[in-house]
Amino acid sequence: MADLYHLYERVQRFWPETISLDVAVTVNGARPGVAFTLMSDLLAAIESRLGDEKVRIELEIWAFHMSLWKCAKRNMRRGTFSVSPSEVSFLMFAQRFELELKSWGERPSG
């Protein structure tokens, strides 16, 4: 568990301190699809900066991304159009990591 906590802290630092989701706001309310695209673009930028290291921690990056997306959706429902990596608790990350680990483990290799 200590190793997972270390990964949580490490992966959390890849994201900016605050992510503005203002582009997802319209007169009619939030557009989660636009926010998800923004978050996915940010994920791709992080992965490209990591280069070869990405392969070793890809699952952790994805688990954190999905946990952060859960926080972003919650915030948008509440009328807050930003999200911070600090909103992702270790427990939230660990649960998502375990879920993804099971899912990724079931994927065929190659």
Residue pairs with C-beta under 8 A, 6 or more apart in sequence:
1 94
4 94
4 97
5 90
7 57
7 60
8 60
8 64
8 90
8 93
8 94
10 57
10 60
11 57
11 60
11 61
11 64
11 93
12 64
12 85
12 86
12 88
12 93
13 85
14 46
14 50
14 61
14 64
15 42
15 46
15 64
15 68
15 85
16 42
16 85
17 84
17 85
17 86
18 82
18 83
18 84
19 38
19 39
19 42
19 68
19 72
19 82
19 83
19 84
20 81
20 82
21 30
21 35
21 38
21 72
21 75
21 76
21 81
21 82
21 83
22 81
22 82
23 34
23 35
23 38
24 30
24 31
24 32
24 34
24 35
24 38
24 76
24 81
25 31
25 81
30 76
30 77
30 81
32 73
32 76
35 72
35 73
35 76
36 69
39 65
39 68
39 69
39 72
43 61
43 62
43 65
46 61
47 54
47 58
47 61
50 57
50 61
54 61
59 97
59 100
59 101
59 104
60 97
62 100
63 93
63 96
63 97
63 99
63 100
64 85
64 88
64 93
64 96
66 96
66 100
67 88
67 92
67 93
67 96
68 83
68 85
68 87
68 88
70 92
70 96
71 83
71 84
71 87
71 88
71 92
72 83
75 81
75 82
75 83
75 87
